[in-house]
Amino acid sequence: MTTADPSTDTLIVNARLVNEGREFEGDLRIRDGRIAEIGTGLGARQGETVVDAAGRRLLPGMIDDQVHFREPGLEYKADMAVESAAAVAGGLTSFMDMPNTNPPTLDAAALEDKYRRAAGRVWGNHGFYLGASNDNIEAIRALDPLAAPGIKVFMGASTGNMLVDDPATLDAIFRDAPTPIITHCEDTPTIDANLAAFKAKYGDDNIPVECHPDIRSREACIKSTRLALELARRHDARLHVLHISTADELALFEHGPLVRADGSRKRITAETCIHFLRFDRDDYARLGNLIKCNPAIKDPADREALIAALANDAIDVLATDHAPHTWEEKQRPYAQAPSGLPLVQYALLAALELVHEGRIDTARVVQKVSHAPAQLFDVAERGFLREGYFADLVLIDDTPLTVRREDVLSKCGWSPFEGTTFRSRIASTWVNGQQVWNGTALTGTPAGQRLRFAR
């Protein structure tokens, strides 16, 4: 494959384009940062860089609706510049970052501070959520719907002031939110009772990590998810439930396409994350705290049900919940080790393993990681291979890639996938028409733009 000059217009020829349920042979022209033309037999024009895809799959870049890039306040373990570099190396061209930073993103000033921090430093396109707390309902009501992808509500354990457990506040949020509401659903009293029982049994410092899915239990998930759905239905709110981890919760959601035959969209949607599809309870013995996350990775049967839910459209979005912590933090005893794992660099490759395994096809992966996030959050002119849309693209090379620690770009410096051999690799990534990853290294300069929302 020819490496594109990141500063010029580009013609990609002999690609297998995957878009809107189809795979087809064709060429794609990039001009002025956008997809100018899709067709066959397109000829090169003066000044264009020509990239011969040689039959490789060309996808719209992944839009990740859930990352924790840790800035501001936790830059010792991650920051926007470094984590977005890891993201584009993984074919992830746009991200939506969570508000549980230090300070948390609880008002318009904190929100705009994050956009200022991102300008000129971030490799991918970006949006930032406004967070909810028990005492910022006026900031939620005043939110400009064009300023954020949504409002994040932690209906379960979180840090600082971001656990929303006041019934009147929850009711007001679901009644008055001017954007989609996204929720982390785990019932804190249930978790606290479970943790107390395991501490009584094992002591504070000796709880086996294998107990994590019993402490952050399926009952805690189901109880909180039911509450979120009840509130959304009461107020006809637009609700997106993050990181579904259990088979039990799937029955609570509508099974069927995100966009219905009459053109309407689901009001209540669900997301799962790549680690719930690639790991299960049996992996705690091998990986320990490295796969400790909230909600917890659960049983093999849950993993199988979640994969099936991508096919029957009970799950609408596949994301990462990228949440890095340092290696040293992860070596602490279970009760002190933080939850979360780095995922953006290898998430798309892990999803494509499902294609190699014959579980789903590439078009289904593209629907869940690109089209659906764009549709759910009204992202303007991204998430599809369409003429006139921004050229956020990823070229897939079906040659093996073994994950090595020295290749991890995230600041934390480790991956739960170390030693895993994927059957595909990212051959090239373009963001706003600029090549930013050439298969082995970053190229050009940070090209990320603030996401715009067509609301």
MARGU-890566 format. One record per residue (C-alpha): residue number from 1; residue in one letter; z, y, x. Coordinates in pm, whole numbers. Layout:
REM MARGU-890566
k,r,Z,Y,X
NUM,A,Z,Y,X;
...
***
This chain:
REM MARGU-890566
k,r,Z,Y,X
1,M,0,0,0;
2,T,-87,347,124;
3,T,212,578,157;
4,A,148,889,-47;
5,D,179,1235,98;
6,P,474,1354,-114;
7,S,332,1708,-134;
8,T,-14,1624,-273;
9,D,-162,1504,-598;
10,T,-200,1129,-614;
11,L,-432,870,-766;
12,I,-280,525,-812;
13,V,-554,264,-856;
14,N,-559,-107,-940;
15,A,-217,-104,-1103;
16,R,-79,-318,-1379;
17,L,73,-55,-1606;
18,V,365,-152,-1831;
19,N,425,83,-2121;
20,E,515,76,-2491;
21,G,501,-302,-2527;
22,R,179,-353,-2329;
23,E,78,-461,-1981;
24,F,-273,-357,-1882;
25,E,-486,-299,-1574;
26,G,-560,62,-1495;
27,D,-536,371,-1278;
28,L,-308,672,-1307;
29,R,-363,1023,-1175;
30,I,-75,1256,-1085;
31,R,-142,1628,-1078;
32,D,106,1915,-1057;
33,G,398,1678,-1108;
34,R,268,1521,-1427;
35,I,58,1227,-1539;
36,A,-283,1390,-1570;
37,E,-493,1086,-1659;
38,I,-461,716,-1735;
39,G,-777,506,-1737;
40,T,-992,260,-1549;
41,G,-1236,326,-1268;
42,L,-1090,670,-1195;
43,G,-1246,823,-886;
44,A,-1058,1011,-619;
45,R,-1090,1387,-608;
46,Q,-1077,1613,-307;
47,G,-728,1647,-168;
48,E,-580,1355,-359;
49,T,-380,1082,-191;
50,V,-504,742,-308;
51,V,-252,462,-347;
52,D,-393,112,-400;
53,A,-139,-72,-615;
54,A,-327,-399,-553;
55,G,-225,-542,-891;
56,R,142,-446,-866;
57,R,332,-341,-1179;
58,L,366,34,-1238;
59,L,654,131,-1468;
60,P,804,453,-1596;
61,G,1114,528,-1389;
62,M,1449,405,-1516;
63,I,1662,654,-1709;
64,D,2026,560,-1660;
65,D,2245,691,-1941;
66,Q,2572,613,-1763;
67,V,2662,692,-1403;
68,H,2972,820,-1225;
69,F,2854,1017,-922;
70,R,3214,1142,-868;
71,E,3139,1510,-808;
72,P,3335,1734,-821;
73,G,3664,1618,-679;
74,L,3601,1266,-552;
75,E,3331,1328,-292;
76,Y,3507,1108,-38;
77,K,3369,807,-228;
78,A,3046,943,-380;
79,D,2851,1260,-446;
80,M,2542,1363,-638;
81,A,2313,1388,-335;
82,V,2394,1050,-182;
83,E,2416,850,-505;
84,S,2092,998,-641;
85,A,1921,894,-317;
86,A,2041,538,-376;
87,A,1916,565,-732;
88,V,1558,662,-649;
89,A,1550,386,-386;
90,G,1617,157,-682;
91,G,1348,302,-908;
92,L,1597,504,-1113;
93,T,1442,849,-1162;
94,S,1678,1017,-1414;
95,F,2050,986,-1472;
96,M,2321,1110,-1706;
97,D,2652,1164,-1533;
98,M,2998,1117,-1677;
99,P,3263,1389,-1723;
100,N,3572,1215,-1578;
101,T,3560,1409,-1251;
102,N,3824,1634,-1096;
103,P,3841,1871,-1272;
104,P,3699,1695,-1579;
105,T,3393,1839,-1753;
106,L,3565,1967,-2066;
107,D,3402,2305,-2129;
108,A,3074,2492,-2084;
109,A,3179,2646,-1752;
110,A,3256,2307,-1597;
111,L,2929,2170,-1734;
112,E,2722,2450,-1580;
113,D,2909,2411,-1251;
114,K,2776,2056,-1226;
115,Y,2420,2170,-1291;
116,R,2460,2433,-1017;
117,R,2587,2168,-778;
118,A,2286,1948,-851;
119,A,2020,2215,-798;
120,G,1818,2145,-483;
121,R,2039,1852,-375;
122,V,1967,1576,-623;
123,W,1680,1329,-588;
124,G,1658,1235,-957;
125,N,1639,1426,-1282;
126,H,1982,1485,-1426;
127,G,2192,1561,-1729;
128,F,2569,1593,-1755;
129,Y,2790,1494,-2046;
130,L,3059,1714,-2192;
131,G,3384,1521,-2210;
132,A,3623,1505,-2503;
133,S,4000,1538,-2484;
134,N,4279,1570,-2737;
135,D,4265,1949,-2708;
136,N,3906,2067,-2650;
137,I,3759,2040,-2998;
138,E,3654,2407,-2993;
139,A,3452,2351,-2674;
140,I,3285,2052,-2843;
141,R,3198,2256,-3149;
142,A,3057,2535,-2931;
143,L,2840,2307,-2714;
144,D,2474,2406,-2695;
145,P,2288,2086,-2795;
146,L,2028,2160,-2526;
147,A,2290,2175,-2249;
148,A,2401,1812,-2241;
149,P,2273,1468,-2340;
150,G,2587,1408,-2544;
151,I,2964,1415,-2575;
152,K,3159,1139,-2402;
153,V,3467,1007,-2581;
154,F,3700,768,-2398;
155,M,3842,566,-2689;
156,G,4029,363,-2432;
157,A,4200,406,-2098;
158,S,4079,687,-1875;
159,T,4214,926,-1618;
160,G,4395,1255,-1671;
161,N,4347,1421,-2009;
162,M,4043,1225,-2121;
163,L,4194,950,-2333;
164,V,4132,1063,-2691;
165,D,4382,883,-2912;
166,D,4480,1146,-3169;
167,P,4336,1038,-3507;
168,A,4281,1394,-3628;
169,T,4097,1486,-3309;
170,L,3875,1179,-3328;
171,D,3793,1257,-3688;
172,A,3703,1617,-3596;
173,I,3481,1507,-3307;
174,F,3284,1264,-3522;
175,R,3256,1524,-3798;
176,D,3157,1825,-3587;
177,A,2980,1703,-3269;
178,P,2646,1885,-3226;
179,T,2499,1611,-3005;
180,P,2511,1231,-2991;
181,I,2858,1089,-2932;
182,I,2890,821,-2668;
183,T,3202,610,-2650;
184,H,3395,389,-2414;
185,C,3562,150,-2657;
186,E,3878,-33,-2551;
187,D,4209,-17,-2735;
188,T,4475,111,-2496;
189,P,4787,-28,-2671;
190,T,4631,-375,-2665;
191,I,4554,-344,-2294;
192,D,4900,-210,-2213;
193,A,5066,-501,-2393;
194,N,4844,-753,-2215;
195,L,4912,-596,-1875;
196,A,5288,-597,-1934;
197,A,5274,-967,-2017;
198,F,5082,-1053,-1701;
199,K,5313,-840,-1485;
200,A,5608,-1028,-1633;
201,K,5441,-1355,-1544;
202,Y,5306,-1277,-1195;
203,G,5484,-961,-1075;
204,D,5329,-620,-1023;
205,D,5136,-710,-706;
206,N,5039,-1072,-765;
207,I,4825,-1073,-1079;
208,P,4507,-1275,-1006;
209,V,4190,-1074,-1059;
210,E,4065,-1365,-1270;
211,C,4303,-1238,-1538;
212,H,4117,-908,-1573;
213,P,3907,-1019,-1876;
214,D,4228,-1132,-2046;
215,I,4403,-802,-1981;
216,R,4102,-585,-2073;
217,S,4046,-835,-2352;
218,R,3772,-888,-2605;
219,E,4024,-804,-2877;
220,A,4076,-461,-2717;
221,C,3699,-404,-2717;
222,I,3642,-520,-3074;
223,K,3929,-317,-3221;
224,S,3813,7,-3059;
225,T,3444,-51,-3134;
226,R,3525,-110,-3501;
227,L,3710,221,-3510;
228,A,3418,409,-3354;
229,L,3171,259,-3599;
230,E,3398,337,-3895;
231,L,3424,702,-3788;
232,A,3050,730,-3730;
233,R,2968,586,-4070;
234,R,3225,806,-4243;
235,H,3066,1121,-4099;
236,D,2706,997,-4052;
237,A,2746,1079,-3684;
238,R,2497,981,-3417;
239,L,2691,721,-3211;
240,H,2599,531,-2896;
241,V,2853,268,-2784;
242,L,2850,209,-2411;
243,H,2880,-107,-2200;
244,I,2913,-377,-2467;
245,S,3069,-674,-2288;
246,T,3135,-935,-2557;
247,A,2929,-1155,-2784;
248,D,3170,-1070,-3068;
249,E,3077,-702,-3077;
250,L,2706,-775,-3124;
251,A,2760,-870,-3488;
252,L,2882,-516,-3556;
253,F,2543,-357,-3477;
254,E,2208,-349,-3654;
255,H,1965,-600,-3505;
256,G,1616,-458,-3489;
257,P,1400,-202,-3311;
258,L,1539,135,-3221;
259,V,1252,309,-3401;
260,R,1196,149,-3740;
261,A,862,93,-3911;
262,D,902,412,-4115;
263,G,956,617,-3798;
264,S,1330,664,-3846;
265,R,1576,576,-3570;
266,K,1904,391,-3574;
267,R,2205,623,-3612;
268,I,2437,377,-3435;
269,T,2318,214,-3113;
270,A,2455,-6,-2838;
271,E,2422,-32,-2462;
272,T,2508,-303,-2214;
273,C,2508,-290,-1835;
274,I,2339,-492,-1567;
275,H,2660,-643,-1428;
276,F,2736,-807,-1763;
277,L,2399,-985,-1736;
278,R,2431,-1101,-1375;
279,F,2803,-1189,-1342;
280,D,3065,-1369,-1552;
281,R,3424,-1494,-1530;
282,D,3327,-1761,-1277;
283,D,3232,-1492,-1024;
284,Y,3583,-1345,-989;
285,A,3678,-1628,-753;
286,R,3398,-1522,-517;
287,L,3391,-1145,-560;
288,G,3742,-1055,-677;
289,N,3805,-683,-722;
290,L,3446,-603,-625;
291,I,3348,-684,-984;
292,K,3661,-543,-1144;
293,C,3535,-291,-1399;
294,N,3620,-156,-1743;
295,P,3543,-312,-1980;
296,A,3580,-638,-1795;
297,I,3307,-885,-1711;
298,K,3388,-1175,-1942;
299,D,3275,-1532,-2013;
300,P,2945,-1711,-1944;
301,A,2888,-1730,-2321;
302,D,2917,-1350,-2345;
303,R,2664,-1311,-2065;
304,E,2418,-1539,-2244;
305,A,2467,-1360,-2576;
306,L,2407,-1019,-2418;
307,I,2082,-1136,-2259;
308,A,1969,-1270,-2596;
309,A,2066,-937,-2756;
310,L,1808,-758,-2543;
311,A,1543,-972,-2709;
312,N,1668,-936,-3069;
313,D,1739,-564,-3031;
314,A,2109,-576,-3106;
315,I,2133,-403,-2766;
316,D,1920,-90,-2743;
317,V,1978,29,-2385;
318,L,2038,-136,-2048;
319,A,2225,89,-1800;
320,T,2439,65,-1488;
321,D,2779,235,-1534;
322,H,2746,295,-1158;
323,A,3105,371,-1053;
324,P,3158,341,-676;
325,H,3490,309,-496;
326,T,3553,266,-126;
327,W,3579,-78,30;
328,E,3940,-4,124;
329,E,4032,82,-236;
330,K,3884,-247,-355;
331,Q,4100,-445,-109;
332,R,4423,-343,-281;
333,P,4614,-586,-505;
334,Y,4459,-628,-847;
335,A,4684,-384,-1034;
336,Q,4621,-105,-779;
337,A,4250,-163,-718;
338,P,4031,82,-913;
339,S,3770,-38,-1162;
340,G,3400,15,-1111;
341,L,3116,-95,-885;
342,P,2804,59,-727;
343,L,2484,-51,-901;
344,V,2203,207,-909;
345,Q,2014,84,-602;
346,Y,1965,-272,-726;
347,A,1999,-250,-1106;
348,L,1628,-248,-1187;
349,L,1563,-539,-951;
350,A,1849,-730,-1114;
351,A,1697,-664,-1456;
352,L,1356,-785,-1337;
353,E,1519,-1112,-1232;
354,L,1544,-1183,-1606;
355,V,1164,-1162,-1614;
356,H,1130,-1403,-1323;
357,E,1370,-1637,-1503;
358,G,1155,-1630,-1816;
359,R,1428,-1475,-2031;
360,I,1243,-1154,-2128;
361,D,918,-985,-2029;
362,T,864,-671,-1825;
363,A,776,-465,-2132;
364,R,1118,-548,-2278;
365,V,1290,-433,-1959;
366,V,1092,-107,-1971;
367,Q,1188,-56,-2334;
368,K,1559,-90,-2254;
369,V,1576,108,-1929;
370,S,1313,379,-1985;
371,H,1179,424,-2339;
372,A,1503,378,-2534;
373,P,1721,618,-2330;
374,A,1451,884,-2362;
375,Q,1434,832,-2739;
376,L,1808,810,-2801;
377,F,1888,1129,-2613;
378,D,1571,1322,-2706;
379,V,1470,1352,-2341;
380,A,1161,1571,-2328;
381,E,841,1433,-2171;
382,R,993,1148,-1974;
383,G,1047,775,-2008;
384,F,687,676,-2083;
385,L,351,644,-1909;
386,R,176,910,-2116;
387,E,-72,1177,-2019;
388,G,106,1511,-1995;
389,Y,447,1355,-1927;
390,F,629,1405,-1599;
391,A,521,1157,-1334;
392,D,847,963,-1294;
393,L,715,629,-1177;
394,V,816,312,-997;
395,L,585,59,-835;
396,I,715,-299,-819;
397,D,622,-538,-540;
398,D,688,-904,-622;
399,T,800,-1007,-274;
400,P,1156,-1119,-201;
401,L,1431,-878,-102;
402,T,1772,-991,23;
403,V,2045,-733,-20;
404,R,2218,-647,307;
405,R,2518,-421,351;
406,E,2338,-211,612;
407,D,2070,-122,355;
408,V,2313,9,92;
409,L,2262,384,50;
410,S,2563,459,-173;
411,K,2840,639,12;
412,C,3085,353,-50;
413,G,2867,134,173;
414,W,2884,-197,-15;
415,S,2718,-377,-307;
416,P,2829,-666,-530;
417,F,2478,-804,-479;
418,E,2511,-850,-100;
419,G,2345,-1176,-2;
420,T,2149,-1197,-327;
421,T,1773,-1246,-291;
422,F,1574,-1072,-562;
423,R,1218,-1178,-627;
424,S,1095,-818,-649;
425,R,1147,-499,-453;
426,I,1080,-128,-513;
427,A,754,-44,-337;
428,S,748,324,-430;
429,T,923,576,-651;
430,W,787,910,-771;
431,V,1000,1184,-929;
432,N,812,1472,-1092;
433,G,499,1358,-912;
434,Q,655,1356,-565;
435,Q,695,1029,-381;
436,V,1063,1004,-290;
437,W,1082,639,-180;
438,N,808,454,9;
439,G,958,107,0;
440,T,1167,144,314;
441,A,1289,505,330;
442,L,1334,828,142;
443,T,1037,1064,164;
444,G,986,1429,87;
445,T,1276,1636,-43;
446,P,1511,1613,-342;
447,A,1281,1669,-640;
448,G,1516,1621,-933;
449,Q,1505,1859,-1227;
450,R,1750,1935,-1504;
451,L,1669,1716,-1801;
452,R,1544,1897,-2109;
453,F,1624,1774,-2457;
454,A,1376,1809,-2745;
455,R,1626,1872,-3025;
***
